[in-house]
Amino acid sequence: MSSLLSAELAATCSALGYYDAKSNKYYADSNTLETVKDLIRYLRRDDESHDIRRQLGEMKVLSNDLIPLLKSYWEETDLFDVLLRLLVNLTTPALMLWNEEVPANKVTRNQYLQVEDHLKSYKETFADETFWAVLSTRLSKILETNYAERGDENSLIIERILILIRNILYVPPDPNTEKRPDNDASIHDQVLWALHQSGMLDIILYITSSTNEKACYMHTLEILSFMLREQRASELARAALQRSETEKMRDEAELLAIRHRETNQRQQKVKMYNGARHSRFGGTYVLKSMKSISENELIYHKPLNKLEALNFDADKKKPKTPKNRMPVQSSTFERRSAFSIRLFLKEFCVEFLNGAYNTLMYHVKDNLVRARAQAHDESYYLWALRFFMEFNRCYKFEVKLVSETMSVQTFRYVQQLMEKFFDMIQTDKKNIILWSRRLHLALLAYKELLLTICVMDKSPDGTVRDSSKVIKSNIFYILEYRELIITLLTTYDELKMSNAYLKDLMETQHVFIKLLEGFCSSNGSVVVQKKGKKKRKKKKATQDAVVAQPDVNLDSQWDGVAPQLSTVLEGNIDFPTDVVPFDAASDVPIDEQKSEAMKNVQRKLRNGEFENAISLLRAAREVWPENNCFGSNNMAPEEEFLALRDIFFADLGGKSSASAIVL
């Protein structure tokens, strides 16, 4: 940076105003608004080295001027808006500034690390309850207005405040610098405590539960993931006012281990300086019956207690492993926060599960499926699914709180993401580590879905157990679900996947096999899908020759029908509404019309008329609701699928065109 530009920046920052420590107030200059706009223009003109951003970080303009200025003049709308824009700009993650790639060049890497250091200092500054109270007051006033009357400017302010919170929470922790043990408040914990005390977390909880704030759902999901990324859901769910016996024993064991380690280090230091002779005078020894390079006996310059201790590689340099051959390291960082932090985070998770989880996850998944979200936002969805379902399982399990993500559709979606991430590992060689981490996230979500099914099987409620049985029957029937984990196990590569991923993969396979074993033992057998081979059609000898239709195997025919039928049931298709299964003017008895309707459903299924078959089944269900012959009115798609399957295989005694479908 040129000295002239540096002088201009210093003069601009000096023109913002000054802080009076006695009155604890910041006094703005008459041209403060224009000065803040000038700083935004400077940042807009910044080059690839981000000299202006680094210079502003070294001058500490954010902590010394901008935050005190906003706390003192937050009621001035224009100044507040411009200051908020500048704060969002200055707290932009370093990875986004370098296009989501950590620079490899030495000079650029130093610039990147310098920006990260400034962001860490910013995060410490934002642990200010007064600052967040100002923002929460402004945000609550905007949210109190009607959504239709809010306007674009207020919507932008809401979005910028949420992005600012996300940027601050995104700053990675630095355990080596902080040197905070477990059960101590780190900088991240201090920021969370300030957000909690100011009421900002309550506002975030309101946004996640309000259907009018759908546009902010992805921002709030990112905030939740960065809030709770250091927490373990199982430990957070078990946090109580008094420590459990397990926690006490674990803390005592850790303390004893530290004491033993310090004692051993002290003893080794004493032995090092109190020996009778120096180690270099250990003597020279001759090994009998072992020749050296020459014909003489081998000479060794260190004492040997055992012959197996003979080592010629002690002074050799170990070969350096190339970067592209290094094993992948797990990037997760978990620690136990301070006790008060864990307590209010637990309350936050409970309230989120009770009032917002199902709504938020439904709309987020809808945005992901319809490609209305940004790239790779499915990682936040997978994290939330895994974390909050684990929290619900370990706290007070209620399946209704996670009903949105406890379905066959969720299993299918997670499996598709796993297959996508696995394929990208093979093709996108440049970003293997990123795709590997995303695959690990998807695997953890899949594992949590299986563990939730295990808990549902043990539920005292029969409805919950029946729902679990329906989900398992679908999972174990589809071939892709059964072979997914085995495929991942056989294709594991330590250069692309971490050891933590392998551990979770083994545990997931164990849970899946246990579920399959229990399902088979309870039912006696399990129907699985097979890959059917297409039969070639034989050419007719003559046009007049009549070829007899072979008997159609219903099992192989169902293999082709099942995926199409499942797609029709899960899709948003307008079914015919003019289907009448009952003729009141007919002389045919009602029971015969009922059986004829059942045969018509079967015939349409075997002919491939799935929409008409489903419409006829639902219409017959309304005409003959007794005994649930055609199912109940509140059937889930999985239960309706199984009912149609039973009708397809049923022997109704009538002639059905089973040979109409050619596979």
Summary of the structure (lengths in Angstrom):
residues: 663
radius of gyration: 33.7
end to end distance: 72.0
largest distance: 116.4
contacts: 1760
relative contact order: 0.05
helix: 64%
strand: 3%
